[in-house]
Amino acid sequence: MKKILLGIMGLVLIAGGCSCSKRNERGGTEVTQDKNAPTKIESTELISLDCNASTVSVVGVEEKGLEYGRYYFKCQLDKESGKVTGTYGFKPQYGDLTEYSFEADSSFLTDLDAIIKDSTIISYNGEHRHTNGIPDDFGYSFEAEYASGDMIDCSDNQSNHLSLDMLKKLIDLFAGICQGP
């Protein structure tokens, strides 16, 4: 009787562990790749950007005039007014988030598109990597949408695929137009 009871308890524990739909919190990397993601964007009509990138584990940050932490860039075109609204933020590795908002004309998106097209971020389009059990302090998330419907959408919580040169250009563009909160 004791063996039967122990056997049933063991099966319940095993079955309970298998039916759990919670993400594995102790390692393992989940990778998804959209095989249909474009490798080249022909459109020059950028309509939105939502990007954040960490420099915490990147070599050469200070040499580029950047700081260790996480940078945030977000903007959206209002198709009716032609105005672009957005935010720029920075959270130092050991500090609080500072965020600025802005409004600009559509030429801002033309400049932003040039920075994106001059980078290698398109080579990661459609790739999403998530390493379980680590905080999102080390990676990046990038989403750019074009009027044509094309998108650049990629992320990795372990590595930042945005070059320091690209980050510097984004910072210069966004910080140059921002107004304090």
ROSE-4610 file (N, C-alpha, C; in Angstrom, 1 decimal, always signed):
// ROSE-4610
residu = [M/M/M/K/K/K/K/K/K/I/I/I/L/L/L/L/L/L/G/G/G/I/I/I/M/M/M/G/G/G/L/L/L/V/V/V/L/L/L/I/I/I/A/A/A/G/G/G/G/G/G/C/C/C/S/S/S/C/C/C/S/S/S/K/K/K/R/R/R/N/N/N/E/E/E/R/R/R/G/G/G/G/G/G/T/T/T/E/E/E/V/V/V/T/T/T/Q/Q/Q/D/D/D/K/K/K/N/N/N/A/A/A/P/P/P/T/T/T/K/K/K/I/I/I/E/E/E/S/S/S/T/T/T/E/E/E/L/L/L/I/I/I/S/S/S/L/L/L/D/D/D/C/C/C/N/N/N/A/A/A/S/S/S/T/T/T/V/V/V/S/S/S/V/V/V/V/V/V/G/G/G/V/V/V/E/E/E/E/E/E/K/K/K/G/G/G/L/L/L/E/E/E/Y/Y/Y/G/G/G/R/R/R/Y/Y/Y/Y/Y/Y/F/F/F/K/K/K/C/C/C/Q/Q/Q/L/L/L/D/D/D/K/K/K/E/E/E/S/S/S/G/G/G/K/K/K/V/V/V/T/T/T/G/G/G/T/T/T/Y/Y/Y/G/G/G/F/F/F/K/K/K/P/P/P/Q/Q/Q/Y/Y/Y/G/G/G/D/D/D/L/L/L/T/T/T/E/E/E/Y/Y/Y/S/S/S/F/F/F/E/E/E/A/A/A/D/D/D/S/S/S/S/S/S/F/F/F/L/L/L/T/T/T/D/D/D/L/L/L/D/D/D/A/A/A/I/I/I/I/I/I/K/K/K/D/D/D/S/S/S/T/T/T/I/I/I/I/I/I/S/S/S/Y/Y/Y/N/N/N/G/G/G/E/E/E/H/H/H/R/R/R/H/H/H/T/T/T/N/N/N/G/G/G/I/I/I/P/P/P/D/D/D/D/D/D/F/F/F/G/G/G/Y/Y/Y/S/S/S/F/F/F/E/E/E/A/A/A/E/E/E/Y/Y/Y/A/A/A/S/S/S/G/G/G/D/D/D/M/M/M/I/I/I/D/D/D/C/C/C/S/S/S/D/D/D/N/N/N/Q/Q/Q/S/S/S/N/N/N/H/H/H/L/L/L/S/S/S/L/L/L/D/D/D/M/M/M/L/L/L/K/K/K/K/K/K/L/L/L/I/I/I/D/D/D/L/L/L/F/F/F/A/A/A/G/G/G/I/I/I/C/C/C/Q/Q/Q/G/G/G/P/P/P]
num = [1/1/1/2/2/2/3/3/3/4/4/4/5/5/5/6/6/6/7/7/7/8/8/8/9/9/9/10/10/10/11/11/11/12/12/12/13/13/13/14/14/14/15/15/15/16/16/16/17/17/17/18/18/18/19/19/19/20/20/20/21/21/21/22/22/22/23/23/23/24/24/24/25/25/25/26/26/26/27/27/27/28/28/28/29/29/29/30/30/30/31/31/31/32/32/32/33/33/33/34/34/34/35/35/35/36/36/36/37/37/37/38/38/38/39/39/39/40/40/40/41/41/41/42/42/42/43/43/43/44/44/44/45/45/45/46/46/46/47/47/47/48/48/48/49/49/49/50/50/50/51/51/51/52/52/52/53/53/53/54/54/54/55/55/55/56/56/56/57/57/57/58/58/58/59/59/59/60/60/60/61/61/61/62/62/62/63/63/63/64/64/64/65/65/65/66/66/66/67/67/67/68/68/68/69/69/69/70/70/70/71/71/71/72/72/72/73/73/73/74/74/74/75/75/75/76/76/76/77/77/77/78/78/78/79/79/79/80/80/80/81/81/81/82/82/82/83/83/83/84/84/84/85/85/85/86/86/86/87/87/87/88/88/88/89/89/89/90/90/90/91/91/91/92/92/92/93/93/93/94/94/94/95/95/95/96/96/96/97/97/97/98/98/98/99/99/99/100/100/100/101/101/101/102/102/102/103/103/103/104/104/104/105/105/105/106/106/106/107/107/107/108/108/108/109/109/109/110/110/110/111/111/111/112/112/112/113/113/113/114/114/114/115/115/115/116/116/116/117/117/117/118/118/118/119/119/119/120/120/120/121/121/121/122/122/122/123/123/123/124/124/124/125/125/125/126/126/126/127/127/127/128/128/128/129/129/129/130/130/130/131/131/131/132/132/132/133/133/133/134/134/134/135/135/135/136/136/136/137/137/137/138/138/138/139/139/139/140/140/140/141/141/141/142/142/142/143/143/143/144/144/144/145/145/145/146/146/146/147/147/147/148/148/148/149/149/149/150/150/150/151/151/151/152/152/152/153/153/153/154/154/154/155/155/155/156/156/156/157/157/157/158/158/158/159/159/159/160/160/160/161/161/161/162/162/162/163/163/163/164/164/164/165/165/165/166/166/166/167/167/167/168/168/168/169/169/169/170/170/170/171/171/171/172/172/172/173/173/173/174/174/174/175/175/175/176/176/176/177/177/177/178/178/178/179/179/179/180/180/180/181/181/181]
x = [+0.8/+0.0/+0.9/+2.0/+2.9/+3.5/+3.9/+4.5/+3.6/+2.3/+1.3/+1.1/+1.0/+0.8/+2.0/+3.2/+4.4/+4.5/+4.1/+4.0/+3.1/+1.9/+0.9/+1.4/+2.0/+2.6/+3.7/+4.5/+5.6/+5.0/+3.9/+3.3/+2.6/+2.0/+1.4/+2.5/+3.6/+4.7/+5.3/+5.5/+6.0/+5.0/+3.8/+2.7/+2.6/+2.6/+2.5/+3.6/+4.8/+6.0/+5.9/+5.4/+5.3/+4.2/+3.1/+2.0/+2.2/+3.3/+3.5/+3.8/+3.1/+3.4/+4.3/+4.8/+5.6/+7.0/+7.5/+8.8/+9.9/+10.8/+11.9/+12.8/+12.9/+13.6/+15.1/+15.6/+17.0/+17.7/+17.9/+18.7/+18.0/+18.7/+18.1/+17.8/+18.0/+17.8/+16.7/+15.7/+14.6/+14.9/+14.9/+15.2/+14.1/+13.5/+12.6/+13.1/+12.9/+13.4/+12.3/+11.9/+10.9/+11.6/+11.4/+12.1/+11.6/+10.5/+9.9/+10.3/+11.0/+11.4/+12.3/+12.0/+12.8/+14.3/+15.2/+16.6/+17.0/+16.1/+16.3/+15.0/+15.0/+13.8/+14.0/+13.1/+13.1/+12.5/+11.4/+10.7/+11.6/+11.4/+12.1/+11.1/+9.9/+8.9/+8.7/+9.6/+9.6/+8.4/+7.6/+6.5/+6.6/+7.4/+7.6/+8.8/+9.3/+10.4/+10.2/+10.5/+10.5/+11.7/+12.7/+14.0/+14.5/+15.1/+15.8/+17.1/+18.2/+19.4/+20.3/+20.9/+21.8/+23.3/+24.0/+25.5/+26.2/+25.5/+26.1/+27.2/+27.1/+28.1/+28.9/+28.9/+29.5/+30.9/+31.9/+33.2/+33.4/+34.0/+34.3/+33.3/+32.4/+31.3/+31.8/+32.7/+33.2/+34.1/+34.8/+35.6/+34.7/+33.4/+32.5/+31.7/+32.0/+31.3/+29.9/+29.7/+28.5/+28.6/+27.5/+27.5/+27.0/+27.3/+26.8/+25.4/+24.5/+23.1/+22.2/+20.9/+20.0/+19.4/+19.4/+18.9/+17.5/+16.6/+15.3/+15.0/+14.5/+14.1/+12.7/+11.8/+10.5/+9.9/+9.3/+8.7/+7.6/+6.7/+5.5/+5.1/+4.8/+4.3/+2.8/+2.2/+0.8/+0.5/-0.2/-0.4/-1.2/-2.1/-3.0/-2.3/-1.5/-0.8/+0.5/+1.1/+2.5/+3.6/+3.1/+4.0/+4.5/+5.7/+6.3/+6.4/+5.9/+6.0/+6.9/+7.6/+8.4/+9.0/+9.8/+10.5/+11.9/+12.8/+14.1/+14.4/+15.0/+15.3/+16.6/+17.2/+18.4/+18.3/+18.6/+18.7/+20.1/+20.9/+22.2/+22.2/+23.3/+23.4/+23.0/+23.4/+23.1/+22.4/+21.2/+20.5/+19.1/+18.4/+17.0/+16.9/+15.8/+15.5/+15.2/+15.8/+15.5/+14.9/+13.7/+13.1/+12.7/+12.8/+12.4/+11.5/+10.6/+9.6/+9.9/+9.4/+9.6/+8.5/+8.5/+7.6/+8.5/+8.4/+9.2/+8.4/+9.0/+8.4/+8.9/+8.3/+8.7/+10.1/+10.8/+12.3/+13.1/+12.6/+13.2/+13.2/+12.1/+12.1/+13.0/+13.2/+14.1/+15.5/+15.9/+17.2/+17.4/+16.3/+16.3/+16.4/+15.7/+15.8/+17.2/+17.9/+19.3/+20.2/+20.0/+20.8/+20.5/+19.2/+18.8/+19.4/+19.3/+19.8/+21.3/+22.0/+23.5/+24.0/+23.1/+23.5/+23.4/+23.7/+23.6/+22.4/+21.5/+20.4/+19.5/+19.3/+18.5/+18.9/+20.2/+20.7/+20.1/+19.5/+18.9/+17.4/+16.9/+15.4/+14.7/+13.7/+12.9/+13.5/+14.7/+15.4/+15.1/+14.5/+14.3/+14.9/+15.8/+16.5/+16.2/+15.8/+15.5/+16.2/+17.2/+17.9/+17.1/+16.6/+15.8/+16.7/+16.2/+16.8/+17.8/+17.9/+18.8/+17.9/+18.2/+17.5/+17.7/+16.8/+16.9/+17.9/+18.9/+19.8/+20.9/+21.0/+22.2/+21.9/+20.6/+20.3/+19.6/+18.8/+18.1/+16.8/+16.0/+14.8/+14.6/+14.3/+14.3/+13.1/+12.2/+11.1/+10.9/+11.1/+10.8/+9.8/+8.8/+7.7/+7.7/+7.5/+7.5/+6.1/+5.8/+4.5/+4.1/+5.1/+4.9/+4.4/+4.4/+4.1/+5.3/+6.5/+7.7/+8.1/+8.7/+9.1/+10.5/+11.2/+12.4/+12.1/+12.1/+11.7/+12.6/+13.4/+14.4/+14.7/+15.1/+15.4/+16.4/+17.1/+17.9/+18.1/+17.8/+17.9/+19.3/+20.2/+21.5/+22.6/+22.4/+23.4/+22.8/+23.5/+23.1/+23.7/+22.8/+23.3/+23.3/+23.0/+23.1/+24.6/+25.2/+26.6/+26.7/+27.8/+28.0/+27.9/+28.4/+28.2/+26.8/+26.0/+24.5/+23.9/+24.2/+23.7/+24.0/+25.3/+25.7/+24.9/+24.7/+23.9/+22.5/+21.9/+20.5/+20.4/+21.4/+21.4/+21.6/+22.5/+22.7/+21.4/+20.7/+19.5/+18.4/+18.1/+17.0/+17.3/+18.5/+18.8/+18.8/+19.2/+19.3/+18.0/+16.9/+15.6/+14.7/+15.1/+14.3/+14.1/+13.0/+12.7/+12.5/+12.9/+12.8/+11.3/+11.2/+9.8/+9.0]
y = [-1.2/+0.0/+1.3/+1.2/+2.3/+2.6/+1.5/+1.7/+2.3/+1.9/+2.4/+3.9/+4.3/+5.7/+6.5/+6.0/+6.7/+6.8/+5.8/+5.8/+6.8/+6.9/+7.9/+9.3/+9.5/+10.8/+11.2/+10.3/+10.5/+10.9/+10.2/+10.5/+11.9/+12.2/+13.5/+14.6/+14.4/+15.4/+15.5/+14.4/+14.4/+15.0/+14.6/+15.2/+16.7/+17.1/+18.5/+19.3/+18.8/+19.5/+19.6/+18.6/+18.6/+19.5/+19.6/+20.4/+21.9/+22.3/+23.7/+24.4/+25.5/+26.3/+27.5/+27.7/+28.8/+28.7/+29.8/+29.8/+29.3/+28.5/+28.0/+29.1/+29.3/+30.4/+30.1/+28.9/+28.6/+28.2/+29.2/+29.0/+28.5/+28.3/+27.9/+29.1/+29.1/+30.2/+29.8/+30.7/+30.5/+31.4/+30.9/+31.6/+31.5/+32.6/+32.5/+33.3/+32.9/+33.6/+33.6/+34.8/+34.9/+34.8/+33.7/+33.4/+34.4/+35.0/+35.9/+37.4/+37.7/+39.1/+39.6/+40.8/+41.4/+41.6/+41.4/+41.7/+43.0/+43.7/+45.1/+45.8/+47.0/+47.9/+48.9/+48.9/+49.9/+51.2/+51.1/+52.3/+53.3/+54.6/+55.6/+56.3/+55.9/+56.5/+55.8/+56.1/+55.6/+56.2/+55.4/+56.0/+55.9/+54.9/+54.8/+54.0/+54.3/+53.5/+53.3/+52.1/+51.8/+51.0/+51.6/+50.9/+51.2/+50.2/+50.4/+49.5/+50.0/+49.2/+49.5/+48.4/+48.5/+48.6/+49.3/+49.4/+48.8/+48.2/+47.6/+46.7/+45.8/+44.8/+45.0/+46.2/+46.5/+47.2/+46.8/+47.3/+48.5/+49.6/+50.8/+51.9/+51.7/+52.7/+54.1/+54.2/+55.6/+56.2/+55.4/+55.9/+56.6/+56.2/+56.7/+57.9/+58.2/+59.3/+59.0/+57.7/+57.2/+56.8/+56.5/+56.0/+54.6/+53.9/+52.5/+52.7/+51.9/+52.0/+51.5/+52.0/+51.6/+52.9/+52.9/+54.1/+53.7/+54.7/+54.5/+55.5/+55.0/+55.9/+55.5/+56.4/+56.1/+57.3/+57.1/+58.2/+57.6/+58.4/+58.0/+59.2/+58.9/+60.0/+60.0/+61.2/+61.4/+61.7/+60.8/+60.9/+62.1/+62.5/+63.6/+65.0/+65.2/+66.5/+66.5/+65.3/+65.3/+65.5/+65.6/+65.9/+64.5/+64.6/+63.4/+63.7/+62.8/+63.0/+61.8/+62.0/+60.9/+61.2/+60.3/+60.4/+59.8/+60.3/+59.8/+59.7/+58.6/+58.4/+57.6/+57.8/+57.1/+56.7/+55.5/+55.0/+54.5/+55.2/+54.8/+53.4/+52.7/+51.4/+51.4/+52.5/+52.6/+54.0/+54.1/+55.3/+55.2/+56.4/+56.5/+56.9/+56.6/+56.9/+58.4/+59.0/+60.4/+60.4/+61.0/+60.9/+62.3/+62.5/+63.8/+63.5/+64.4/+64.3/+65.4/+65.2/+66.1/+66.0/+67.1/+67.1/+67.7/+67.1/+67.5/+67.4/+67.9/+67.7/+66.4/+66.0/+64.7/+64.6/+65.7/+65.5/+64.8/+64.8/+64.0/+62.5/+62.0/+60.6/+60.3/+61.3/+61.1/+60.9/+61.8/+61.6/+60.3/+59.9/+58.6/+57.5/+57.5/+56.4/+56.3/+57.4/+57.3/+56.6/+56.9/+56.2/+54.7/+54.3/+52.9/+52.2/+52.8/+52.2/+52.1/+53.0/+53.0/+52.0/+51.4/+50.4/+49.0/+48.0/+46.6/+45.9/+46.7/+46.2/+45.3/+45.6/+44.9/+43.4/+43.1/+41.7/+40.9/+41.5/+40.7/+40.7/+41.3/+41.4/+40.0/+40.0/+38.8/+37.9/+38.2/+37.3/+37.8/+36.9/+37.2/+36.1/+36.5/+35.6/+36.0/+35.0/+35.3/+34.2/+34.6/+33.6/+33.7/+32.6/+32.5/+32.6/+33.3/+33.3/+34.5/+35.3/+36.5/+37.8/+38.9/+40.1/+40.7/+41.6/+42.2/+43.3/+43.3/+44.4/+44.5/+43.5/+43.4/+43.5/+43.4/+43.3/+44.6/+44.3/+45.4/+44.9/+45.8/+45.5/+46.6/+46.3/+47.2/+46.9/+48.0/+47.8/+49.1/+49.1/+50.2/+49.8/+50.7/+50.4/+51.5/+51.0/+51.9/+51.9/+53.0/+53.2/+52.1/+51.4/+50.3/+49.1/+49.1/+47.9/+47.1/+47.4/+46.7/+47.0/+46.1/+46.3/+45.7/+46.3/+45.7/+45.5/+44.2/+43.8/+42.7/+43.0/+42.1/+42.4/+41.4/+41.6/+40.5/+40.8/+39.8/+40.4/+39.6/+40.1/+39.9/+39.2/+38.9/+39.8/+40.1/+40.9/+42.0/+43.1/+44.3/+44.3/+44.2/+44.2/+45.5/+46.6/+47.9/+48.4/+48.8/+49.2/+50.5/+50.8/+52.0/+53.2/+53.1/+54.2/+54.5/+53.5/+53.7/+54.3/+53.8/+54.4/+55.8/+56.2/+57.6/+58.5/+58.0/+58.8/+58.9/+57.9/+58.0/+59.0/+58.9/+59.8/+61.2/+61.5/+62.8/+63.4/+62.5/+62.9/+63.2/+62.3/+62.4/+63.5/+63.4/+64.4/+65.8/+65.9/+67.2/+67.9/+67.2/+67.8/+67.8/+67.1/+66.9/+68.2/+68.2/+69.3/+68.5/+69.1/+68.5/+68.1/+67.1/+66.7/+67.7]
z = [+0.0/+0.0/+0.0/+0.8/+0.9/-0.5/-1.2/-2.5/-3.5/-3.4/-4.4/-4.1/-2.8/-2.5/-2.9/-2.7/-3.1/-4.7/-5.3/-6.8/-7.3/-6.7/-7.2/-6.9/-5.7/-5.4/-6.4/-6.8/-7.8/-9.1/-9.6/-10.9/-10.8/-9.7/-9.6/-9.7/-9.0/-9.1/-10.5/-11.2/-12.5/-13.5/-13.4/-14.3/-14.0/-12.8/-12.4/-13.0/-13.0/-13.5/-15.0/-15.7/-17.1/-17.7/-16.9/-17.4/-17.2/-16.6/-16.3/-17.6/-17.8/-19.0/-18.8/-17.6/-17.2/-17.9/-18.3/-19.0/-18.1/-18.6/-17.9/-17.4/-16.1/-15.5/-15.2/-15.6/-15.3/-16.5/-17.4/-18.6/-19.8/-20.8/-22.1/-22.9/-24.1/-25.0/-26.0/-26.1/-27.1/-28.2/-29.4/-30.6/-31.6/-32.1/-33.2/-34.3/-35.5/-36.7/-37.8/-38.2/-39.2/-40.5/-41.2/-42.5/-43.6/-43.4/-44.4/-44.1/-43.1/-42.8/-43.9/-44.3/-45.4/-45.0/-45.9/-45.7/-46.2/-46.9/-47.4/-47.4/-47.0/-46.9/-48.0/-49.0/-50.1/-49.7/-48.9/-48.5/-47.7/-48.0/-47.2/-46.3/-46.3/-45.4/-44.1/-43.2/-41.8/-41.1/-40.4/-39.7/-38.2/-37.7/-36.2/-35.9/-34.7/-34.1/-32.6/-32.2/-30.8/-30.5/-29.8/-29.7/-28.3/-27.7/-26.4/-26.5/-26.0/-26.1/-24.9/-24.4/-23.3/-23.7/-22.9/-23.1/-21.9/-21.0/-19.8/-20.1/-21.0/-21.3/-22.6/-23.1/-24.3/-24.1/-24.9/-24.7/-25.6/-25.0/-25.8/-25.6/-24.6/-24.4/-24.2/-23.2/-22.8/-23.9/-24.7/-25.8/-26.9/-27.0/-27.9/-27.3/-26.1/-25.4/-24.9/-24.7/-24.2/-22.7/-22.1/-20.7/-20.6/-19.5/-19.3/-18.8/-19.4/-19.0/-20.2/-20.2/-21.2/-21.8/-23.1/-23.9/-24.5/-24.5/-25.1/-26.1/-27.3/-28.4/-28.9/-29.0/-29.4/-30.2/-31.4/-32.1/-33.0/-33.4/-34.2/-35.0/-36.3/-37.2/-37.1/-36.9/-37.0/-38.4/-39.1/-40.6/-41.0/-40.1/-40.4/-40.3/-39.3/-39.1/-39.7/-39.9/-40.5/-39.4/-38.1/-37.0/-36.4/-35.9/-35.3/-33.8/-32.9/-31.5/-31.0/-29.9/-29.4/-28.1/-27.6/-26.4/-26.5/-25.7/-25.6/-24.1/-23.7/-22.3/-22.1/-20.9/-20.5/-19.1/-18.8/-17.4/-17.2/-16.4/-16.1/-15.4/-15.5/-14.9/-13.4/-12.7/-11.3/-11.1/-11.6/-11.4/-11.9/-12.0/-12.4/-13.8/-14.4/-15.8/-15.9/-16.9/-17.3/-18.6/-18.8/-20.1/-20.6/-21.9/-22.5/-23.7/-23.9/-25.0/-26.1/-27.3/-28.3/-29.4/-30.2/-31.4/-32.5/-33.7/-34.8/-36.1/-37.2/-38.5/-39.1/-40.2/-40.8/-41.2/-41.3/-41.7/-40.7/-39.4/-38.4/-38.8/-39.3/-39.7/-40.9/-41.8/-42.9/-42.4/-41.4/-40.8/-40.0/-39.3/-38.6/-39.6/-40.7/-41.7/-42.2/-42.4/-42.9/-41.9/-40.6/-39.6/-39.6/-39.7/-39.7/-40.9/-42.1/-43.3/-43.4/-42.6/-42.6/-41.6/-40.9/-39.8/-40.4/-39.5/-39.9/-39.3/-38.7/-37.9/-38.8/-40.1/-41.0/-41.0/-40.8/-40.9/-39.8/-38.7/-37.6/-37.7/-38.8/-38.9/-38.8/-37.9/-37.7/-36.6/-36.1/-35.1/-33.7/-32.9/-31.5/-30.6/-29.7/-28.8/-27.4/-26.6/-25.2/-24.4/-23.6/-22.7/-21.4/-21.0/-19.7/-18.5/-17.5/-16.2/-16.0/-17.1/-16.9/-17.1/-16.4/-16.6/-18.0/-18.4/-19.7/-19.7/-18.9/-18.7/-19.8/-20.6/-21.5/-23.0/-23.4/-24.8/-25.4/-26.3/-27.1/-27.6/-28.0/-28.7/-29.8/-31.0/-32.1/-33.0/-33.2/-34.1/-34.9/-36.2/-37.1/-38.1/-38.3/-39.2/-40.3/-41.5/-42.7/-43.3/-44.0/-44.6/-45.6/-46.2/-47.1/-46.4/-45.0/-44.3/-43.9/-44.5/-44.1/-42.7/-42.0/-40.6/-40.4/-39.5/-39.0/-37.5/-37.1/-35.8/-35.3/-34.3/-33.7/-32.3/-31.5/-30.1/-29.6/-28.5/-27.9/-26.4/-25.4/-24.1/-23.5/-24.3/-23.8/-24.5/-25.7/-26.5/-27.2/-27.3/-28.0/-29.4/-30.4/-31.8/-32.5/-31.7/-32.3/-32.0/-33.0/-32.9/-32.0/-31.4/-30.7/-31.6/-32.8/-33.8/-34.0/-34.2/-34.4/-33.2/-32.0/-30.8/-30.7/-30.9/-30.8/-31.8/-33.0/-34.0/-33.5/-33.0/-32.5/-31.3/-30.4/-29.2/-29.7/-30.6/-31.1/-31.8/-32.6/-33.2/-32.2/-31.3/-30.4/-29.3/-28.7/-27.7/-28.3/-29.5/-30.2/-30.3/-30.4/-30.6/-29.4/-28.3/-27.2/-26.3/-25.7/-24.7/-23.4/-22.3/-21.0/-20.6/-19.7/-19.4/-18.7]
